[in-house]
């Protein structure tokens, strides 16, 4: 009896497959969230479109092109630079830490309206504290490898 109860609590991790554990959880979370968005927003939108209450507007006039382009550029650079910086400090997570700080700062600056001193200080502190805390928890406390 003791053997069977301890086997229920035992965890076996195949090291060759361990790197896909969290991405799998994230992918399924995103799939579920996408399905919920479709259910709660897509179906009512489709009903109003089919009834003629709404029209399908495919023009790009209402899109903030600067923020869209800036987000795409900063995000692509984030992933490229994280790998590059991570190769200088292998298995320490510094690629994540050193690239996440400017990424959060730039994305925040890109989306803030009416920037002032207080907002700039808040953005700077958030850009430093949030990735540092995430890096400390993941890399140091839980020994999860980061790029």
C-alpha positions in Angstrom: 0.0 0.0 0.0 2.8 2.4 0.9 4.5 1.8 -2.5 1.3 2.6 -4.5 0.7 5.9 -2.7 4.2 7.1 -3.0 4.2 6.2 -6.7 1.2 8.6 -7.2 3.3 11.4 -5.8 6.5 10.6 -7.7 7.3 12.7 -10.7 9.4 11.4 -13.6 10.7 14.0 -16.0 12.3 13.0 -19.3 15.2 15.5 -19.6 15.0 15.3 -23.4 11.4 16.5 -23.3 11.5 18.8 -20.3 12.0 22.0 -22.3 8.5 21.7 -23.9 6.6 21.4 -20.6 5.9 25.1 -20.0 5.4 26.0 -23.7 2.8 23.3 -23.9 1.0 24.7 -20.9 1.2 28.2 -22.4 -0.1 27.0 -25.9 -3.1 25.3 -24.4 -3.8 28.3 -22.2 -3.8 30.6 -25.3 -6.0 28.1 -27.2 -8.5 28.1 -24.4 -8.4 31.9 -24.1 -8.9 32.3 -27.9 -11.9 29.9 -27.8 -13.4 32.0 -25.0 -12.8 35.2 -27.0 -14.5 33.6 -30.0 -17.5 32.5 -27.9 -18.0 35.7 -26.0 -17.1 38.3 -28.7 -17.0 36.5 -32.0 -20.4 35.0 -32.0 -22.2 38.3 -31.0 -20.2 40.2 -33.6 -21.1 37.6 -36.3 -24.8 37.8 -35.3 -24.7 41.6 -35.6 -22.8 41.5 -38.9 -25.3 39.0 -40.4 -28.2 41.1 -39.2 -26.8 44.2 -40.8 -26.2 46.1 -37.6 -22.4 46.2 -38.2 -20.2 46.3 -41.3 -16.9 44.7 -41.8 -14.3 47.5 -41.9 -11.0 46.3 -43.4 -9.5 49.7 -43.9 -6.2 50.5 -42.2 -7.2 54.1 -41.4 -8.0 53.4 -37.7 -4.8 51.5 -37.0 -2.0 53.2 -35.1 0.7 52.3 -37.6 3.6 53.7 -35.5 2.7 51.6 -32.4 2.0 48.5 -34.6 5.3 48.8 -36.4 7.2 49.7 -33.2 5.8 46.7 -31.4 6.7 44.3 -34.2 10.2 45.7 -34.4 10.9 45.7 -30.7 9.4 42.2 -30.2 11.5 40.7 -33.0 14.6 42.4 -31.7 13.7 41.1 -28.2 13.8 37.5 -29.2 16.9 37.9 -31.4 18.9 39.8 -28.8 17.8 37.5 -26.0 19.5 34.6 -27.7 22.6 36.6 -28.7 23.1 38.1 -25.2 22.3 34.7 -23.6 25.3 33.1 -25.5 27.7 35.5 -23.7 26.4 34.2 -20.3 25.3 30.6 -20.9 22.9 29.0 -18.3 22.7 32.1 -16.2 19.6 33.8 -17.6 21.3 37.1 -18.2 20.1 37.1 -21.8 16.5 37.3 -20.4 17.4 39.8 -17.7 19.5 42.2 -19.8 17.2 42.2 -22.8 13.9 42.3 -20.9 14.7 45.5 -19.1 15.0 47.7 -22.3 12.1 45.7 -24.0 9.7 46.6 -21.2 10.9 50.1 -21.1 10.6 50.6 -24.9 7.1 49.0 -25.1 5.9 51.1 -22.2 7.2 54.3 -23.7 5.6 53.3 -27.1 2.2 52.9 -25.5 2.1 55.7 -22.9 0.1 58.8 -23.5 1.1 62.2 -22.3 4.4 61.3 -20.9 5.6 63.2 -17.8 8.2 62.8 -15.1 6.1 60.6 -12.9 5.1 58.2 -15.7 8.7 58.0 -16.8 9.9 57.1 -13.3 7.2 54.5 -13.0 8.0 53.0 -16.4 11.7 52.9 -15.5 11.1 51.3 -12.2 8.8 48.7 -13.7 11.2 47.9 -16.5 13.9 47.2 -13.9 12.0 45.6 -11.1 9.6 43.3 -13.0 12.3 41.4 -15.1 14.7 41.3 -12.1 12.0 39.8 -9.9 11.0 37.3 -12.6 14.7 36.4 -13.3 15.3 35.9 -9.5 12.3 33.7 -9.0 12.7 31.6 -12.1 16.5 31.3 -12.5 17.7 31.5 -8.9 14.8 30.2 -6.7 13.4 27.5 -9.0 16.5 26.8 -11.1 14.6 27.2 -14.4 17.0 27.8 -17.2 16.5 31.1 -19.1 18.2 32.3 -22.3 
